[in-house]
């Protein structure tokens, strides 16, 4: 079993997992969930960092810099927006 | 990648999964966000030892400085966007941050494509024997990168348009004849360019490819109505997830693959769930603006009846002698920022022994859950919020139904008028209550742009005015009653 096939395995399992996790979510939580998963795909920042690290020349550096800024905005902004939305739910339980 | 780092990425992935799971329940939602954030922190830290310069050497100092600066700027923008913005602008911010992620994915893919593909192409030209095997690997790598570029760019520009629409910059969905053909032709052109790029990567072609993808993102979202933006943002969210996963394939990072796929697939299901709540197929939401721009003559004729205005003191009287009052909040409540006033009214009525509940339609407001967040900000107890499906069977026993800034979600045309754009959408059956009082600024239309039959029903009265002012009047009047 090559690495590619194993990766494909993980990909397919992840698809099913993603579906299962969202299956019976009350509509009230649709928006925080969308916001939370939005923050999670901010992991692209990792990709941006790796790319910027290996950047050579001005064009690559500028593009890499922008990628890092955008990725960081996605991650940090995403988690913070979600937290702010969910703060509203906190008081309910208290 | 060494084992400890790989395990760290695995731990991050597990935390993402747990985080999403916890986000699905109101009790644990906040914890879920923190868990996912912890996973992200681990992933970021695990990346540090992986950073290396272009030729496998150490990272150039300039790149490090740029990286720190970039993270700082992104962090700042994120913090300002998240905490300094009004609560009612939260949906727009989700759109913006999603677009940022899409843009990042597209850029990473573009850079990786142009550097790696060029290098591999050059070396393959020499190794004639390994040509066929090598070409498949190269082709699939290139395809993944180009896919990420395309989807990431579409998500980027689409999200910006979605942001603008939610900010109110577009009145109507923009449609024009032949739009379907134009979009299809554009997709075909982009696909052809992609295939060409796989064969012969070139920066010029790549830039053109990206530019066309950006254009497509704009064209895809422009014809969709403002009310449907939540569905669009959810779809674009899953697009970005897929782009991130594709990037993960290309740079062989399992955390990106897993996180991206999780978001891609969960986002897709979430999008379909939202459409189900509106009882409209997703194709109708995304492509259905065409033909709807025409006004419905049937509805116009039906609402030939006149609306009956009422004054605040009379409403207060009705409310004070009622046993059960249901309040239906809508986007107008959020715009008027009247959530505190409505809470005051609910409190005053409770003191008089009236039972007050809030009927929440799944797509009331700008986003699912919008009303919940708005009312929670005003400290309305959780238990008073009742979902539409639960409250509809009881509407006949309700004495007064107060509709505040809601329109399409209480329009009986959804049940009665087959030609209506909202036909089939589940609504809150406000007209079944004893008396319906509608708080509205004017006779303006809701998102769907149609007349509301509820307003001319016999048991309906209109309390015109800004919601905040009207509610303040009502509170004062109920206190005096």
Interface residues (C-beta under 8 A of the other chain):
Chain A: X7 X10 X11 X14 X15 X16 X17 X18 X19 X21 X22 X23 X24 X25 X26 X27 X28 X29 X30 X31 X32 X33 X34 X35 X36 X37 X38 X39 X40 X41 X42 X43 X44 X45 X46 X47 X48 X49 X50 X51 X52 X53 X54 X55 X56 X60 X61 X63 X64 X65 X66 X67 X68 X69 X70 X71 X72 X73 X74 X75 X76 X77 X78 X79 X80 X81 X82 X83 X84 X85 X86 X87 X88 X89 X90 X91 X92 X93
Chain B: X12 X16 X17 X19 X20 X21 X23 X24 X25 X26 X27 X29 X30 X32 X33 X34 X36 X37 X40 X43 X44 X47 X50 X51 X52 X53 X54 X59 X62 X63 X64 X66 X67 X69 X70 X71 X72 X73 X74 X75 X77 X78 X79 X81 X82 X83 X87 X90 X91 X93 X94 X96 X97 X98 X100 X101 X103 X104 X105 X107 X108 X110 X111 X112 X115 X230 X233 X234 X237 X240 X241 X243 X244 X245 X247 X248 X249 X251 X252 X253 X254 X255 X256 X257 X258 X259 X260 X261 X262 X263 X264 X265 X266 X267 X268 X269 X270 X273 X274 X277 X360 X362 X367 X368 X369 X370 X372 X373 X376 X377 X379 X381 X382 X385 X387
